[in-house]
């Protein structure tokens, strides 16, 4: 793609990077075939190619973001399926990230949108606040349908619908400290506790710690670690995201320097995609660039790390698993084989749902901010999963678990919960019902 940025514009390193990304696009349109919003809406401006044109026009001509541009950028799920199918290597992720920051800095959203986004940014990244909000949701749930009918309050009604009816108590798995290896020590890792996941489903990290320690891996929960920053990063709140990134970098580098780390294990693939990008996000910060790159190199999805341990093959189980590959797993991190191979070796029969490349519609806060598109994608995903006739669903991302669970009665678990059970742990509570 030909670009016409001025020298003054290219002096901004963010603009310079976006310009180099734009130049790689050859307008081929391969991305449109796998883009969930284009497949759903059929609008060229809701495809990666269309958004690239909008972003180019906005940045190159110095035009302020208007309602049309913001509408189509907001509809992007950041599923990154376009990057998987792009033959030219266009880094759409970094381009749309820059566009979102640009929009956040120069565009004044309507008051109702600012209120919803500010609420999400102030609550979701903080486990204690999130837990309190979920408790308050019990009182508001009877009014959810009413709120959904009032346009300025619709997002709050959606939040109430998504809020779980049962809230697990705080888990010891999130407490800072070291969990000793239960067998002959063969490794040492740090684990991301995160923000939403320990509140919504603490049993994921509990299963991870049990499994790893049983396999001889020491697990560290560093003091000061917290939200990875992905939730606010995708809303264009760059400074808030970088604060989270720097805090985590400090915590993990300290843990690595004190006792060594083989990996930083991540059990939410949405977080993994962002943490593996810390090196890029902090590349312009002289105090953090090198440390952030070191953290990104250590970051591993739990299935990546488990693959390196060469787990023994287990006896076949009379249980079929539909594996849902989260977008952040298959497109963001390019992890496609490891989770299914681990499940197969653990004795499960694994089936791939049709249209596995398409997003389920969760995408962080997308199911709150774009509920109609999200609901359409969820229905499509659930239909394909149920068509497998599997006994259970497995996936590697808490957002997908929450989203899909609201559309089907099939039990849905994190991949590591099944692996923990297969290698000596207790049967997951969801399967004991």
C-alpha positions in Angstrom: 0.0 0.0 0.0 1.4 3.4 -1.0 1.6 5.9 1.9 2.2 9.7 1.9 3.2 10.5 5.5 5.3 13.6 6.1 8.7 13.6 7.7 7.2 15.4 10.7 4.6 12.7 11.0 7.2 9.9 10.8 9.2 11.5 13.6 6.6 10.0 15.9 7.7 6.4 16.4 4.2 5.1 16.7 3.2 6.7 13.4 6.4 5.4 11.8 5.6 1.9 12.9 2.0 2.1 11.6 3.3 3.4 8.3 5.6 0.4 7.9 2.7 -1.9 8.6 0.4 -0.1 6.1 3.0 -0.5 3.4 2.9 -4.3 3.7 -0.8 -4.5 2.9 -1.4 -5.5 -0.8 -5.2 -5.2 -0.7 -5.6 -8.9 -1.5 -8.7 -9.4 0.7 -7.7 -12.8 2.1 -8.4 -11.3 5.5 -12.1 -10.7 4.8 -12.9 -14.4 4.5 -11.8 -15.1 8.1 -12.9 -11.9 9.8 -15.9 -12.5 12.1 -17.4 -9.1 11.8 -17.2 -9.1 8.0 -18.6 -12.6 7.8 -21.4 -11.4 10.2 -22.1 -7.9 8.8 -20.9 -8.1 5.2 -19.6 -4.5 5.4 -16.2 -3.9 3.8 -15.5 -1.3 6.5 -16.0 -4.0 9.1 -13.2 -6.1 7.6 -9.5 -5.7 8.4 -8.9 -4.3 4.9 -11.6 -1.7 5.4 -10.3 -0.8 8.8 -6.8 -0.4 7.4 -8.1 2.1 4.9 -9.9 4.0 7.6 -6.8 4.0 9.9 -4.5 5.1 7.0 -6.8 8.0 6.1 -7.1 9.1 9.7 -3.3 9.0 10.5 -2.0 10.1 7.1 -4.2 13.1 6.7 -4.2 14.1 10.4 -8.0 13.8 10.5 -9.7 13.6 13.8 -11.5 10.4 14.4 -15.2 10.7 13.6 -18.2 8.6 14.5 -17.8 6.4 11.4 -14.2 5.5 12.1 -14.8 4.9 15.8 -17.8 2.7 15.0 -15.8 0.3 12.7 -12.7 0.2 14.9 -14.8 -0.5 17.9 -16.4 -3.4 16.1 -13.0 -5.1 15.7 -12.7 -8.1 18.1 -8.9 -8.1 17.9 -9.3 -11.9 17.2 -6.3 -11.6 14.8 -7.7 -14.2 12.4 -6.7 -11.8 9.7 -3.0 -12.1 10.7 -3.2 -15.9 10.4 -4.5 -15.6 6.8 -2.5 -12.6 5.7 0.1 -13.7 3.1 2.0 -10.4 3.4 2.7 -10.4 7.1 0.7 -7.3 8.0 0.8 -6.8 11.8 -2.8 -5.7 12.1 -2.6 -6.1 15.9 -0.1 -3.3 16.4 -1.9 -1.2 13.8 -5.3 -1.4 15.4 -3.7 -1.0 18.9 -2.2 2.3 17.7 -5.5 3.4 16.2 -7.3 2.7 19.5 -4.8 4.8 21.4 -5.1 7.6 18.9 -8.9 7.5 19.1 -8.8 7.4 22.9 -6.6 10.5 23.0 -8.5 12.7 20.5 -12.1 11.5 20.3 -14.7 12.5 22.8 -17.2 9.6 23.1 -20.8 10.2 24.1 -21.3 10.3 27.9 -22.9 6.9 28.1 -20.0 5.3 26.3 -17.5 7.1 28.5 -19.3 6.0 31.6 -19.4 2.3 30.6 -15.7 2.2 29.6 -14.6 4.1 32.7 -16.5 1.6 34.8 -15.0 -1.4 33.1 -11.5 0.1 33.4 -11.9 0.9 37.0 -13.4 -2.5 38.1 -12.4 -5.5 35.9 -8.6 -5.2 36.4 -8.9 -5.3 40.2 -10.0 -8.6 41.7 -11.3 -7.1 45.0 -13.4 -4.5 43.1 -14.6 -7.1 40.6 -15.6 -9.4 43.4 -17.5 -6.6 45.1 -19.2 -5.7 41.8 -20.3 -9.3 41.3 -21.8 -9.4 44.8 -23.7 -6.1 44.0 -24.9 -7.7 40.7 -27.1 -10.1 42.7 -29.2 -7.1 43.8 -29.4 -5.6 40.3 -30.0 -8.8 38.3 -33.9 -8.5 38.5 -33.6 -5.2 36.7 -31.3 -6.5 33.9 -34.1 -6.7 31.3 -35.3 -3.2 32.1 -31.8 -1.8 31.8 -31.3 -3.5 28.4 -34.3 -1.6 27.1 -32.8 1.8 28.0 -30.1 2.6 25.4 -27.8 4.5 27.7 -28.0 1.7 30.3 -28.0 -1.3 28.0 -24.3 -2.2 28.7 -25.1 -2.4 32.4 -28.0 -4.8 31.7 -25.6 -7.0 29.7 -23.1 -6.9 32.6 -25.8 -8.2 34.9 -26.7 -11.0 32.5 -23.1 -12.1 32.3 -22.5 -12.0 36.1 -22.3 -15.5 37.6 -24.9 -16.5 40.2 -22.2 -18.2 42.3 -19.1 -16.4 43.3 -16.2 -18.6 44.5 -14.4 -17.5 47.7 -10.9 -16.0 47.4 -8.4 -18.7 46.6 -5.1 -19.4 48.2 -3.7 -19.9 44.7 -3.7 -16.2 44.3 -1.7 -15.5 47.4 2.0 -14.5 46.9 4.4 -17.2 47.8 6.2 -20.4 46.6 4.5 -23.8 46.1 7.2 -26.4 46.5 7.6 -29.2 44.0 5.9 -32.4 45.3 8.3 -34.7 43.5 12.0 -34.5 42.5 12.4 -30.8 41.4 12.6 -30.5 37.7 11.8 -26.8 37.1 10.7 -23.5 38.6 8.0 -21.2 37.1 6.1 -18.1 38.0 2.3 -18.1 37.4 0.1 -15.2 36.4 -2.8 -14.9 38.8 -4.5 -12.1 36.8 -7.6 -10.2 37.5 -10.9 -11.6 36.3 -10.0 -15.3 36.2 -9.2 -15.7 39.9 -12.6 -14.3 40.7 -14.7 -16.1 38.1 -12.9 -19.4 38.1 -10.1 -19.8 40.7 -10.1 -23.6 40.1 -8.1 -23.0 36.9 -4.9 -21.8 38.6 -5.6 -24.2 41.5 -5.5 -27.1 39.0 -2.4 -25.7 37.4 -0.5 -25.4 40.6 -1.6 -28.9 41.7 -0.5 -30.4 38.4 2.8 -28.6 38.1 3.9 -29.3 41.7 2.9 -33.0 41.3 5.1 -33.1 38.3 8.1 -31.7 40.2 7.8 -28.0 39.2 8.1 -25.3 41.8 5.5 -22.6 41.3 6.0 -19.0 42.4 3.2 -16.4 42.8 5.3 -13.2 43.0 4.5 -10.3 45.3 3.0 -7.3 43.3 1.9 -9.2 40.2 -1.6 -8.5 38.9 -3.7 -7.7 35.8 -1.7 -8.0 32.6 -3.3 -4.8 31.2 -5.0 -6.5 28.2 -8.5 -5.3 29.1 -7.5 -1.6 29.1 -5.0 -2.0 26.3 -7.7 -3.0 23.9 -9.7 0.0 24.9 -6.9 2.3 23.9 -6.0 3.2 27.5 -2.3 3.0 26.9 -0.9 4.5 30.1 -3.1 2.4 32.3 -2.0 -0.7 30.4 1.7 0.2 30.6 1.4 0.7 34.4 0.2 -2.8 34.7 2.9 -4.1 32.3 5.7 -2.4 34.3 4.4 -3.7 37.6 4.3 -7.2 36.3 7.8 -6.9 34.7 9.2 -5.7 38.0 7.6 -8.6 39.9 8.7 -11.3 37.5 12.2 -10.0 37.0 12.7 -10.0 40.7 11.4 -13.6 40.9 13.7 -14.6 38.1 16.8 -12.9 39.6 16.2 -14.4 43.0 15.7 -18.1 42.1 15.6 -18.4 38.3 12.6 -19.1 36.2 12.1 -21.6 33.4 8.9 -19.8 32.3 6.1 -17.4 33.3 3.1 -19.7 33.0 -0.1 -18.2 31.8 -3.5 -19.9 32.0 -5.6 -17.2 30.2 -4.6 -17.0 26.5 -5.9 -13.5 26.2 -3.4 -12.4 28.8 -0.7 -14.5 27.2 -0.9 -12.7 23.9 -0.5 -9.3 25.7 2.4 -10.4 27.9 4.2 -11.9 25.0 3.9 -8.4 23.5 5.3 -6.5 26.5 8.7 -6.2 24.8 7.0 -4.3 22.0 4.7 -2.3 24.2 7.6 -1.1 26.3 10.2 -0.8 23.6 10.4 2.9 23.9 10.9 2.9 27.6 14.7 2.9 28.3 14.1 1.7 31.9 12.0 -1.3 30.9 12.6 -2.2 27.2 15.2 -4.9 28.0 13.4 -6.2 31.0 10.1 -6.4 29.2 11.7 -8.3 26.3 13.1 -10.7 28.8 9.6 -11.3 30.3 8.0 -11.7 26.9 10.6 -14.4 26.1 9.8 -16.3 29.3 6.0 -16.1 28.9 4.5 -19.5 28.0 0.9 -20.7 27.8 0.4 -23.6 30.3 0.0 -26.0 27.4 3.3 -24.8 25.8 5.1 -25.5 29.1 3.5 -28.8 29.8 4.5 -30.0 26.3 8.1 -29.5 27.3 7.7 -31.8 30.3 7.0 -34.9 28.1 4.0 -36.2 30.1 3.4 -40.0 29.9 0.5 -41.3 27.8 -2.5 -42.2 29.8 -5.1 -44.9 29.3 -8.0 -44.0 27.1 -11.0 -42.5 28.8 -14.6 -42.9 27.6 -14.9 -39.2 27.2 -15.0 -37.0 24.1 -13.8 -33.4 24.2 -14.7 -30.6 21.8 -11.7 -28.4 21.8 -12.4 -24.7 21.3 -9.2 -22.9 20.3 -9.4 -19.4 21.6 -8.5 -16.7 19.1 -5.7 -15.4 21.4 -4.4 -18.9 21.4 -4.5 -19.9 17.7 -4.2 -16.5 16.1 -2.4 -14.4 18.8 0.1 -17.0 20.0 0.0 -19.5 17.1 -0.6 -22.4 19.5 -2.7 -24.9 17.7 -1.3 -28.4 18.3 -0.1 -28.5 21.9 -3.5 -28.4 23.7 -5.1 -31.1 21.6 -2.0 -33.3 21.7 -1.9 -33.0 25.5 -5.6 -33.9 25.8 -5.2 -36.9 23.4 -2.2 -38.2 25.3 -4.1 -37.8 28.5 -6.7 -40.3 27.2 -9.4 -38.0 25.8 -10.9 -38.2 22.4 -10.7 -34.8 20.8 -12.9 -33.3 18.2 -12.6 -30.0 16.4 -15.8 -27.9 15.9 -16.5 -26.5 12.4 -15.4 -22.9 11.8 -12.9 -23.1 14.6 -11.1 -20.0 13.3 -14.1 -17.8 14.1 -14.3 -15.9 17.4 -16.9 -16.9 20.0 -17.6 -13.2 20.5 -16.1 -12.8 24.0 -13.0 -10.8 23.2 -12.3 -9.2 26.6 -15.0 -6.6 27.1 -16.5 -7.0 23.5 -19.5 -9.0 24.7 -20.4 -6.0 26.9 -19.5 -3.2 24.4 -20.9 -4.9 21.3 -23.6 -7.2 22.6 -25.5 -7.8 19.4 -22.5 -8.9 17.3 -21.2 -10.9 20.2 -24.5 -12.7 20.6 -24.6 -13.6 16.9 -21.0 -15.0 17.1 -21.8 -16.9 20.3 -24.8 -18.6 18.7 -22.8 -19.6 15.7 -19.9 -21.0 17.9 -22.3 -22.9 20.2 -24.1 -24.5 17.3 -20.8 -25.7 15.9 -19.6 -27.0 19.3 -22.8 -28.9 20.0 -22.7 -30.4 16.5 -19.6 -32.4 17.6 -21.8 -34.4 20.0 -18.9 -34.2 22.5 -19.3 -34.8 26.3 -17.5 -31.7 27.3 -15.8 -28.6 25.9 -12.2 -27.6 26.7 -10.5 -24.2 26.0 -7.7 -22.1 27.3 -9.2 -18.7 28.0 -11.5 -17.5 30.7 -13.4 -15.1 28.5 -14.3 -18.0 26.1 -15.4 -20.1 29.0 -17.7 -17.4 30.4 -19.1 -16.6 26.9 -19.8 -20.1 25.7 -21.2 -21.3 29.0 -24.0 -18.8 28.7 -25.1 -20.4 25.4 -25.0 -24.2 26.1 -25.6 -26.8 28.8 -22.5 -28.7 27.8 -19.9 -28.5 30.6 -17.0 -26.3 29.7 -13.6 -26.5 31.4 -10.1 -25.1 31.0 -7.8 -27.6 29.3 -5.6 -27.7 32.4 -8.5 -28.8 34.6 -8.8 -32.0 32.5 -5.1 -32.6 32.5 -4.9 -32.2 36.2 -7.6 -34.9 36.6 -5.9 -37.2 34.0 -2.6 -37.0 35.9 -3.7 -37.8 39.4 -5.9 -34.9 40.4 -9.5 -34.9 41.5 -12.3 -35.0 38.9 -13.5 -31.4 38.2 -16.5 -30.5 40.2 -18.4 -29.6 37.0 -18.2 -33.2 35.9 -19.3 -34.6 39.2 -22.8 -33.3 38.9 
